[in-house]
Amino acid sequence: MKPDIINIDGSPLYLDRDLNFLKTFLSSQPYSGVVVLGDENSVRYCLPVIKDILPEGIIVIEFASGESNKNIDTCQEVWRKMLAARVDRKALVLLLGGGVVGDMGGFIASAYKRGLDFIHIPTTLMAMTDSSIGGKTGIDFDGIKNVIGLFSRPKAIFTHLGFLNTLPDKEMWSGFTEIVKHALIADRILFNELKKSVDEARPVVSYEILRQSILVKKTLVERDPFESSVRKALNFGHTVGHAIESCMLKAGTPLTHGEAVVYGMIAETWLSHKTGLILADHLNEVENFLLKICDVKKIIGLDRSQFFDFISNDKKNESGKILFSLLNGIGSFSINKAVNEEGIEDSLNYLLSR
């Protein structure tokens, strides 16, 4: 049997089938207290799963769910509650939830009193395979995703697939797209395995599929902790995807992060072909797969002016150039590919014509 502990840049990630790893960790650490940060969904549905494991006297701080609440106002609200509860520098912050909870909660913990230890207990597939891994924390600002934040490693990550039973199918598919991304940039065999799920009502994810996906991110994070080189491959689908996500959020018709990334991957796979990195057969194979898990009609009314405003402010841009991470075949990648505005518009037109 393969080990259930994966070391990621100094932070152990536990595939915690029975929650025994979490129980052992909490009972062996001399923290002054435990602060649980979560949204209304994770507090309601997931906190009861681990409540018997937690020490007495925990402080539970709940905030509203959703990307629209991932901002400095929510951070200030949480910090005030932590101060009112007299949370000291020796406390542990337990981040219970999906990507928004992990990103913002990690930022809150890292900034409060110059930094509290925190752990991730991801409760969505998106968080399990992506956002809880790699030490990125942050919030949105002025409508731009993740533009304020810092790198801060968790003490540990505890991944328990049982939490996925609380998720609707829509959220499962959202997280599944990040596994697909990992496969497309680095694991052709995993991509072939994932094809078996797209005809199901709900993706089937085992600990082994999760392990393979996590190992892709682990390899890139450890080779490039601060995203100066190969880690940029993880941005595949995200340059176009983040701009679409921000536009739809501003329009009052928000997408899941995974939906936006699927749209981004279709456009950026086309760019990969247009720039000569992949064959037409690869474009067709990837596109046919992705179109089974998204509906392009949802973004037909996209505001193009806003789209280009958001994409021009993408945090990955350098020296005025809009940089992409593209495919170099299925299971391989190419980073720092500059694409001009005309090429981006062509990719958007291509996406919207599907």
N, C-alpha and C positions, 0 to 999 in steps of 0.2 A: 504494500500500500504506500502511495506517495505521501510525503510529509505534509501536514496541515499547517505548517508555519513557513511563510515566505518573508525573507528579510528584504526590505525595500529601503535602501539608502539609510540604514540605521534604525528604521522603524519596523518592528515585527507586524506582519499581517497574518492573522489567524483565520483559517477556514474553520469557524467555530460551530461545528455541527450540533453540539449539545450545550453550548454556552459555558462549557467547563473552563475554557481558557479565560473568559471574562471573569468568572467567579474567582478563579485563582489569582488573577491580576489584582482585583479589587481587595481581596483579603490579605494580600502581601505587601500593599503599598501604604506608607505612613502619611497619607494626606489628612489635612485638617478638616476636610469636608468634601462633598461632591455636589457640583452644580450641574443639573441636567438642562441643556438647552434643546428645545424642539419646537416644532410648529404644532398647531392644534390637531393635525392628523397623526403625527408621530407620538404625541403625548397621549392621545386617546387610544390608538390602536397598538402601539409598539411598547410603550412604557410598561403596560401590565405584563408583557412577556418577560421582562427582566427585573421587575420590581422586587421579587423575592431575593434576587442576587445582590441588590444594592444595599449599602450600609444604612443604618438608621439616620434620620435627620437630614436627608437629601433636600436640596433646594431646587425646585422645578420652576424654570422660567420659560414661558411659552410666548411665541410671537406669531403673527399672522403668516400663513403660508403663501408661497408664490413669488415669482421673480420680481414682481412690482414692489415687494416689501424688502428686497435685498438692497438696503440703502443705509445711509448714515443716520437717518431718523430712527430706524429700528435699532441700530447699534446703540445710540444714545439712550433709548428706552431701556435696553437690557443693562447697560452699564449703570444706570441709575438704580435699577432693581438690585444689582449686585452690590452696589455701595450701601443701599438700604439694608440689605441682609448681612452686611459686614463680612463679605467674602474676602479672605486674606490671600496673600501670595502663595500660601502652601496648599491651596485648594486645587482640586482636579475638576476640569470642565469636561463633561461627557456630552458629545455631540450626537444626538439621536435623531436621525432623519435623512433626507435626501441631499441633493447637491446644494440647494440654497442654505439649508441648515449647516452643512459642512463648510462651505465657502465662507459664509458670514460668521458662523460660530467660531471658526478657527481664527478669523480676523479679530473678533471680539475678545477671545481668550488671549491672543498674542499681544494685543494692545493694552489690556487692562493691567494696571500696576506693573507695566513693562514685561508682562508675559507670565501666564499661568500654563501649567501642563494641561494638555487636552488629549482626549482619545476620540476616535471615530467609531461609531456604531452605525454604519450605513444601513438604511432601511428600504432603499430603492435599488433597482438593478443598475440604474445610471450611476449612483454613488458607489456601489460595490465594485464596479469595473473601471470607474474613471475618476470621479471628482474627489473621492477620499484618498486617492493615491498620488503621491508626488509633492506634497507639502505646499500646494498653492492655496492661499486664502484670499478673500477679497469681496468687494461689493461693487454694485453698479453706481454710476454717478452721471447725472445729466443725461440719462437714457443710454449711456454707453456701458456695455457689459464688462464687468471685472476690471475696470480701469483704475480702481483704488485697491491696493492690497499688498501683500508681501509673502515671501516664502517662509513657512514655519512648519517644522516637522511635528507630527503627532507622536505621542509616546507609544501608541499602538493603534492598530485597526482590527476590529472584530467583525467578521463577516459571517452572518447567519442567514441561510437561504429561507428559513421559516418566515422571516419578515415579508417575503415576497407574496405570501398568501393574502396579505392585507391590501395588495395593489390591484387597481383595475387594469384591464387588458391594455388600455392606452398607455399607462405608465410603464408596463412591461415592455411594450414595443419601443418606447422612448429609450429605455436603457439598453435594449437589444442593439440599437443602432451604434452604440459605442463599441460593443463587442465586434460588430461588423467592421467598424473603422479599424480596430486593431488588426483584424484579420486581413483587411485590404492592404494595409501598409506593411505588414510583416509576417503573415502566416497563411499561405495559400491553402494548406491542409485544413486549418480551422474554417476558412471561408467555405470550402466544400462541405464541411460538416454543418455549417449554419444554414445552408440551402435547404436542409431537411425541415427547417422550422417555418419557412415562409408560407406554407400552405395550411398552417394550423391557425386556430382562432387566437392562440396565445403562445408565445415562444416558449420552448422547453429549454431550460437552463439547468445544467447539472453542476456539481462542484468541479468536475473535470473541465467543462467548457469555461467556467469562471476562472479556474486556475490558468488555463492557456491564455485567456485574455489578459489577466493580471500580469502574467510573465512578459507579455509584449511591452506593457507600460513600464514594468520594473526595469527591463533592459535599457529602455530609452532614458528613463529618469536617472538611473545610476550612471549612465555614460555622460549625461548632461544635466546636472541638478538644477541649473539656473536658466535653462532654455536658451542657450547661446548657439547650439548646433543641432545635433540629431533629434533632440527632444521636440524640435519644431515639427517633426513628422506627425505628432499627435494633433496638430492643428488642421490636418486634412479634413475638408468639409466645413471648417469652422469660420473661414474668412467670409465666404458668401453666407454661410449658415447664421452666423452671429448678426450680420446686417439684416437678414430676413427676419430673424427672431426679434430684433429691436424694433423694426418697422411695424410688425404685427402687434407687438405689445403696445406701442404708441398709438396704434389705430384702434385699440380696445378689443382686438380679436387675437389674443395670445395663443401661441403654439407651445407645445412642449419643446424642451431643448432638443430632444431626439428628433422630433419632426423637422425642426429647422436644420439640423445636421444632415438629415437625409437629403433635403433639398440642396444643401451645400455640396454634398458628396456627388450628386448627379451633375451639378454645374461644374464642379472641379474635376470630375472624371472626364467630362467633355473637354475641359481645358488641357488635361493631360494628353488627350488624343490630339487636340489642335496644335499643341506645341511639340508633337512628335515623340512623346514619351511612351505612349501605349498604342497598341494596334487597334483597329476598328473592332476586331473580334472581342477584345478585352472590354472596350467601351460598351458594346452590346450586352456582354455577359453581366457586367456590373449594373448597367442601367436596368436591364430586365429584372434583376433581383431587387433593386431598390424601389422600383415602381410598384412592386407588390406590397410594399409597406408604407406607402404614402399616397396622398391625393393632391396632385398639383393644382387642382381647381381651387383649393383653399387659399392660394396666394395670388390668384389672377389679378386682384385689385391692388397689388403692392404699389406703394408710392415710390416711384423710381428716384425722385429727387432726394427723398429721405434715405433711400437705400445707399446712394452714393455718398451722402453726408456721413452715414454710419461707417461705411467701408473705408472712407478716407481717414477716419479717426481710429481705425483698428490698431490695437496696441502692438501688433506684430510688424507694422510698417516701419521702414527705416529710410532716412534721407529722402523723404518724399515719394518713395516707391512703395507700391502695394505688393506685398510679398505673399506668395502662396507656397504651401506644401502640397505637392501633387504626387500622383501615382507614377511609378516607373515599372509598369507591369503589375500584375496582381500578386501581392505579397512583397512589394518593394516600393521605395519612395524616393522622391527628390525634393530637396528643401530650397528655400530662398529663391523661388522662381518669380521674377518680376513680371507682372501683367499690366498692360496699360488699360485705361478706362474703356477704350473701344473693345478690347478683348473681353473685359468683364461684362460689358453690356451684351456682347454676343453670347456669352455663357448664360446670362440671365434669360435672354430671348430663347435660347435652346431649351433651358429648363421649363419655361412657361409654355413651350409648344408641345411638351410631352403629353 
